[in-house]
């Protein structure tokens, strides 16, 4: 698997998610398209979306519902890809979205592997490859970044770190797209800062690629530790996303 192929797969997946063409994501100017449901989209996306912005660095593509389109076009006429996701601009976007009952909500950075950099990193603890049947008793809060109880049928592969019979760290991936599997990782608090997360993530990434799938990694912009883990494992920043949701949904999340 080549790094160029990995990027092509990711771009195609984003195009499906956004209901646009790959060339839209690589254009020199910002673009706004209408969001639409698609069976090939990432499984955790709620489609069609009210307002969802994506940038691979050269521009911003926004997938929106029809009534919101003029407001988002207004916003994107003002900003570049480098500044459209910054807080001053987001305040402007929120004001434009307010009449539609929407507010910015989720922000995240996504990482893709550099195949020349990904390698199995060392760990002092025993590593075990896990499969879907091994996850049945692991849907607990302490493993909530690695596994998702609401979409457990998508959790297909994992890597566990064990001290004796005790699981101390877990990386797992969900088959969120036909060609792309997302990695999440958790380490028990007492076992952190020992390189367990990077050992688990790197080894799981290699297992995913050996199966012909593209591993990808997501981190909230404020989660520096998670972003550092991605870089240590040979992942590189690939694209960013910003979503707006109904104000009531945002208020509920803040309770």
C-alpha positions as CSV (number, residue, x, y, z in Angstrom):
1,X,0.0,0.0,0.0
2,X,1.4,3.4,-1.1
3,X,0.9,6.7,0.7
4,X,-0.4,8.2,-2.6
5,X,-3.1,5.5,-2.8
6,X,-4.1,6.1,0.9
7,X,-4.7,9.8,0.1
8,X,-6.7,9.0,-3.0
9,X,-8.9,6.7,-0.9
10,X,-9.4,9.4,1.8
11,X,-10.2,12.1,-0.8
12,X,-12.8,9.8,-2.4
13,X,-14.4,9.0,0.9
14,X,-14.6,12.7,1.8
15,X,-16.2,13.4,-1.6
16,X,-18.9,10.8,-0.9
17,X,-19.4,12.1,2.6
18,X,-19.9,15.7,1.3
19,X,-21.8,14.9,-1.9
20,X,-19.1,16.5,-4.1
21,X,-16.4,15.6,-6.5
22,X,-12.8,14.9,-5.5
23,X,-11.7,17.9,-7.6
24,X,-13.9,20.1,-5.4
25,X,-11.6,19.2,-2.4
26,X,-8.5,20.2,-4.4
27,X,-9.8,23.4,-6.0
28,X,-8.2,26.8,-5.3
29,X,-11.5,28.4,-4.1
30,X,-14.0,27.5,-1.5
31,X,-17.1,25.6,-2.5
32,X,-20.6,25.0,-1.1
33,X,-22.7,21.9,-2.1
34,X,-25.9,20.4,-0.9
35,X,-25.6,17.6,1.6
36,X,-27.3,14.3,0.7
37,X,-27.6,10.8,2.2
38,X,-25.3,8.2,0.7
39,X,-24.9,4.6,1.7
40,X,-21.2,4.8,1.0
41,X,-20.6,7.6,3.5
42,X,-18.9,7.0,6.8
43,X,-21.3,5.2,9.1
44,X,-21.3,7.6,12.0
45,X,-22.2,10.7,9.9
46,X,-25.8,12.0,10.3
47,X,-26.8,12.7,6.7
48,X,-27.9,14.9,5.2
49,X,-26.0,17.4,7.3
50,X,-27.0,21.0,8.2
51,X,-23.6,22.4,7.8
52,X,-20.3,20.5,7.5
53,X,-17.0,22.0,6.5
54,X,-13.9,20.1,5.3
55,X,-10.5,21.2,4.3
56,X,-7.5,19.3,2.9
57,X,-5.5,22.5,3.0
58,X,-6.1,24.2,-0.4
59,X,-9.7,25.3,0.1
60,X,-12.9,24.6,2.2
61,X,-15.8,22.5,0.9
62,X,-19.1,22.9,2.8
63,X,-21.9,20.5,2.6
64,X,-25.1,22.1,3.8
65,X,-28.9,21.9,3.8
66,X,-30.5,24.1,1.1
67,X,-31.8,27.0,3.2
68,X,-28.4,27.4,4.9
69,X,-26.5,27.7,1.7
70,X,-26.6,31.5,1.2
71,X,-25.3,32.1,4.8
72,X,-22.4,29.6,4.4
73,X,-21.5,31.0,1.0
74,X,-21.4,34.4,2.6
75,X,-19.0,33.1,5.2
76,X,-16.7,31.3,2.8
77,X,-16.4,34.4,0.6
78,X,-14.7,36.1,3.5
79,X,-12.1,33.4,4.5
80,X,-9.3,31.2,3.3
81,X,-8.6,27.6,4.2
82,X,-6.0,28.8,6.6
83,X,-8.4,31.0,8.6
84,X,-11.9,29.5,8.1
85,X,-11.5,27.2,11.1
86,X,-10.1,29.9,13.5
87,X,-12.1,31.1,16.4
88,X,-12.6,34.7,15.1
89,X,-14.1,33.3,11.9
90,X,-16.2,30.8,13.8
91,X,-17.8,33.6,15.8
92,X,-18.9,35.1,12.4
93,X,-20.2,31.7,11.2
94,X,-22.2,31.2,14.4
95,X,-23.9,34.6,13.9
96,X,-24.8,33.7,10.3
97,X,-26.2,30.3,11.4
98,X,-28.2,31.6,14.4
99,X,-31.3,32.4,12.3
100,X,-31.4,28.8,11.3
101,X,-31.2,27.5,14.8
102,X,-27.7,26.1,14.2
103,X,-24.4,26.5,16.1
104,X,-20.9,25.2,15.5
105,X,-20.3,22.0,17.4
106,X,-17.7,19.4,16.4
107,X,-14.1,20.2,15.3
108,X,-11.5,17.6,14.6
109,X,-8.2,16.9,12.8
110,X,-7.8,13.7,10.8
111,X,-4.5,11.8,10.2
112,X,-3.4,9.4,7.6
113,X,-0.4,7.0,7.7
114,X,2.8,7.7,6.0
115,X,3.7,4.1,4.9
116,X,7.4,4.9,5.1
117,X,7.1,6.0,8.7
118,X,4.7,3.5,10.3
119,X,6.4,0.7,12.1
120,X,5.6,-1.5,15.1
121,X,6.7,0.5,18.2
122,X,8.1,-1.3,21.2
123,X,6.2,-1.9,24.4
124,X,7.1,-3.6,27.7
125,X,3.7,-5.3,28.0
126,X,2.4,-8.3,26.1
127,X,0.5,-7.4,22.9
128,X,-2.4,-9.4,21.7
129,X,-4.4,-9.1,18.5
130,X,-8.1,-9.0,19.2
131,X,-11.2,-9.7,17.0
132,X,-14.8,-8.7,17.2
133,X,-15.7,-11.7,19.5
134,X,-13.1,-10.5,22.0
135,X,-14.9,-7.1,22.5
136,X,-18.1,-8.4,24.1
137,X,-17.1,-7.6,27.7
138,X,-15.1,-4.5,26.9
139,X,-17.9,-2.0,26.2
140,X,-17.1,0.0,29.3
141,X,-16.4,3.7,29.9
142,X,-12.7,3.1,30.3
143,X,-12.5,1.8,26.7
144,X,-15.0,4.3,25.2
145,X,-12.4,5.9,22.8
146,X,-11.4,2.5,21.4
147,X,-14.9,1.0,21.2
148,X,-18.4,2.3,20.5
149,X,-21.3,0.5,22.1
150,X,-23.8,2.2,19.7
151,X,-22.0,0.8,16.7
152,X,-20.4,-2.3,18.0
153,X,-21.1,-4.2,14.8
154,X,-18.5,-1.9,13.2
155,X,-15.7,-2.7,15.7
156,X,-13.8,-5.3,13.7
157,X,-10.2,-5.5,15.0
158,X,-8.1,-4.5,18.0
159,X,-4.8,-4.7,19.7
160,X,-4.6,-5.1,23.5
161,X,-1.7,-4.5,26.0
162,X,-1.8,-6.9,28.9
163,X,0.0,-7.1,32.3
164,X,-0.6,-10.7,33.1
165,X,-4.3,-11.2,32.4
166,X,-5.3,-7.6,32.9
167,X,-6.0,-5.4,29.9
168,X,-4.1,-2.1,30.5
169,X,-4.4,-0.5,27.0
170,X,-6.7,-1.0,24.0
171,X,-6.6,0.2,20.4
172,X,-9.5,-0.8,18.2
173,X,-10.8,0.1,14.8
174,X,-14.3,0.6,13.4
175,X,-15.2,-0.1,9.8
176,X,-16.6,3.3,9.2
177,X,-16.1,3.2,5.5
178,X,-15.8,0.5,2.9
179,X,-12.1,1.2,2.5
180,X,-11.3,3.1,5.7
181,X,-11.1,1.9,9.3
182,X,-10.9,4.4,12.1
183,X,-8.5,3.8,15.1
184,X,-9.3,4.8,18.6
185,X,-7.2,4.1,21.7
186,X,-7.4,4.1,25.5
187,X,-4.9,3.4,28.2
188,X,-5.6,3.0,31.9
189,X,-4.5,6.1,33.8
190,X,-1.9,4.3,35.9
191,X,-0.2,3.0,32.8
192,X,0.0,6.2,30.7
193,X,3.2,7.9,29.5
194,X,4.9,4.5,28.9
195,X,4.5,4.3,25.2
196,X,1.6,1.9,25.3
197,X,-0.8,4.0,23.2
198,X,1.8,4.4,20.4
199,X,2.7,0.8,20.5
200,X,-1.0,-0.2,20.2
201,X,-1.8,2.3,17.5
202,X,1.2,1.6,15.3
203,X,0.7,-2.2,15.4
204,X,-3.0,-1.9,14.7
205,X,-2.4,0.4,11.8
206,X,-0.1,-2.2,10.3
207,X,-2.7,-4.9,10.8
208,X,-5.3,-2.8,9.1
209,X,-3.1,-2.1,6.1
210,X,-2.2,-5.8,5.8
211,X,-5.9,-6.4,5.3
212,X,-6.0,-3.9,2.4
213,X,-7.8,-1.2,4.3
214,X,-6.7,2.4,5.0
215,X,-6.4,3.3,8.7
216,X,-7.3,6.8,9.8
217,X,-7.0,8.6,13.1
218,X,-9.1,11.5,14.5
219,X,-8.2,13.9,17.3
220,X,-10.1,16.9,18.7
221,X,-8.0,20.0,18.0
222,X,-7.4,20.5,21.8
223,X,-6.3,16.9,22.4
224,X,-2.5,17.5,22.1
225,X,-1.7,14.1,23.6
226,X,-3.7,12.3,21.0
227,X,-2.2,14.3,18.1
228,X,1.3,13.5,19.4
229,X,0.4,9.8,19.5
230,X,-0.7,10.0,15.9
231,X,2.6,11.6,14.8
232,X,4.7,9.2,16.8
233,X,3.0,6.3,15.0
234,X,3.9,7.7,11.6
235,X,0.6,9.4,10.9
236,X,0.5,12.8,9.3
237,X,-2.2,15.6,9.4
238,X,-4.5,15.1,6.4
239,X,-7.7,17.1,6.7
240,X,-9.9,19.0,9.2
241,X,-13.6,19.1,9.8
242,X,-16.1,21.5,11.4
243,X,-19.8,20.7,11.9
244,X,-22.7,22.8,13.0
245,X,-25.7,21.2,14.7
246,X,-29.1,22.2,16.1
247,X,-28.7,24.6,19.1
248,X,-30.7,22.2,21.3
249,X,-28.2,19.4,20.5
250,X,-25.3,21.6,21.4
251,X,-26.9,22.7,24.6
252,X,-27.6,19.1,25.6
253,X,-23.9,18.3,25.1
254,X,-22.9,21.1,27.4
255,X,-25.1,20.0,30.3
